[in-house]
Amino acid sequence: MIKEIKFTDNAIKQINHLLSTKEKGLFFRIAIKGGGCSGFQYDFSFDKEPQNEDLKYENILIDKTSANLLKGSQIDYVHELIGNSFKINNPQSKSSCGCGVSFSL
């Protein structure tokens, strides 16, 4: 299922850069959690080891529930006037808040 999520070169470079500043052996975790002004929000964190329900792509972990909600998405890392950030183009999202951090399905 993780193969149905696309990562741009910029996203992979940024993830690798972030991991290079942390202790060896960590993974970059992408998850969807309840919250934010639109109902769901993307969460980026570091984890020491995969859980049973995790899908793995290189050094990236995504739990199965989040991967299902991210199906068809493109994950990018962008440089904008308001700052640099990961940007997820999720075709399953019905709407998102103005800052792009939260969304609804």
C-alpha positions, 0 to 999 in steps of 0.5 A, spaced: 500 500 500 505 504 501 507 504 494 501 508 492 503 514 496 508 518 492 514 521 495 518 527 491 525 527 491 525 534 495 521 530 500 526 524 500 532 529 501 529 533 507 527 526 510 534 524 510 537 530 512 532 530 518 534 523 520 542 525 519 541 530 525 538 525 529 541 518 533 542 513 528 537 507 527 531 512 527 525 512 522 521 518 520 514 517 521 508 520 517 501 519 521 494 522 520 491 523 527 484 526 529 484 534 531 486 540 527 480 545 525 478 540 520 478 534 523 484 530 521 491 533 521 498 530 519 503 528 524 511 527 522 515 524 528 521 520 529 521 513 531 526 508 534 522 501 531 517 499 526 510 497 530 506 490 527 501 494 523 507 499 520 508 499 512 515 501 511 518 505 505 526 506 506 527 509 512 519 512 512 514 508 517 506 509 516 501 505 520 496 502 515 490 506 517 494 512 515 497 509 509 489 508 507 488 515 508 494 517 504 492 512 498 494 516 492 497 522 495 504 525 493 508 528 499 513 533 497 517 538 501 516 545 499 520 552 500 515 558 500 515 565 503 511 563 509 516 557 511 519 550 509 514 544 510 512 538 508 506 538 503 501 533 502 497 533 496 491 528 498 486 526 493 481 523 498 481 530 502 475 534 501 477 540 504 483 543 508 484 549 513 487 555 510 494 553 513 494 546 510 495 543 516 488 539 517 483 537 513 477 533 512 475 527 509 
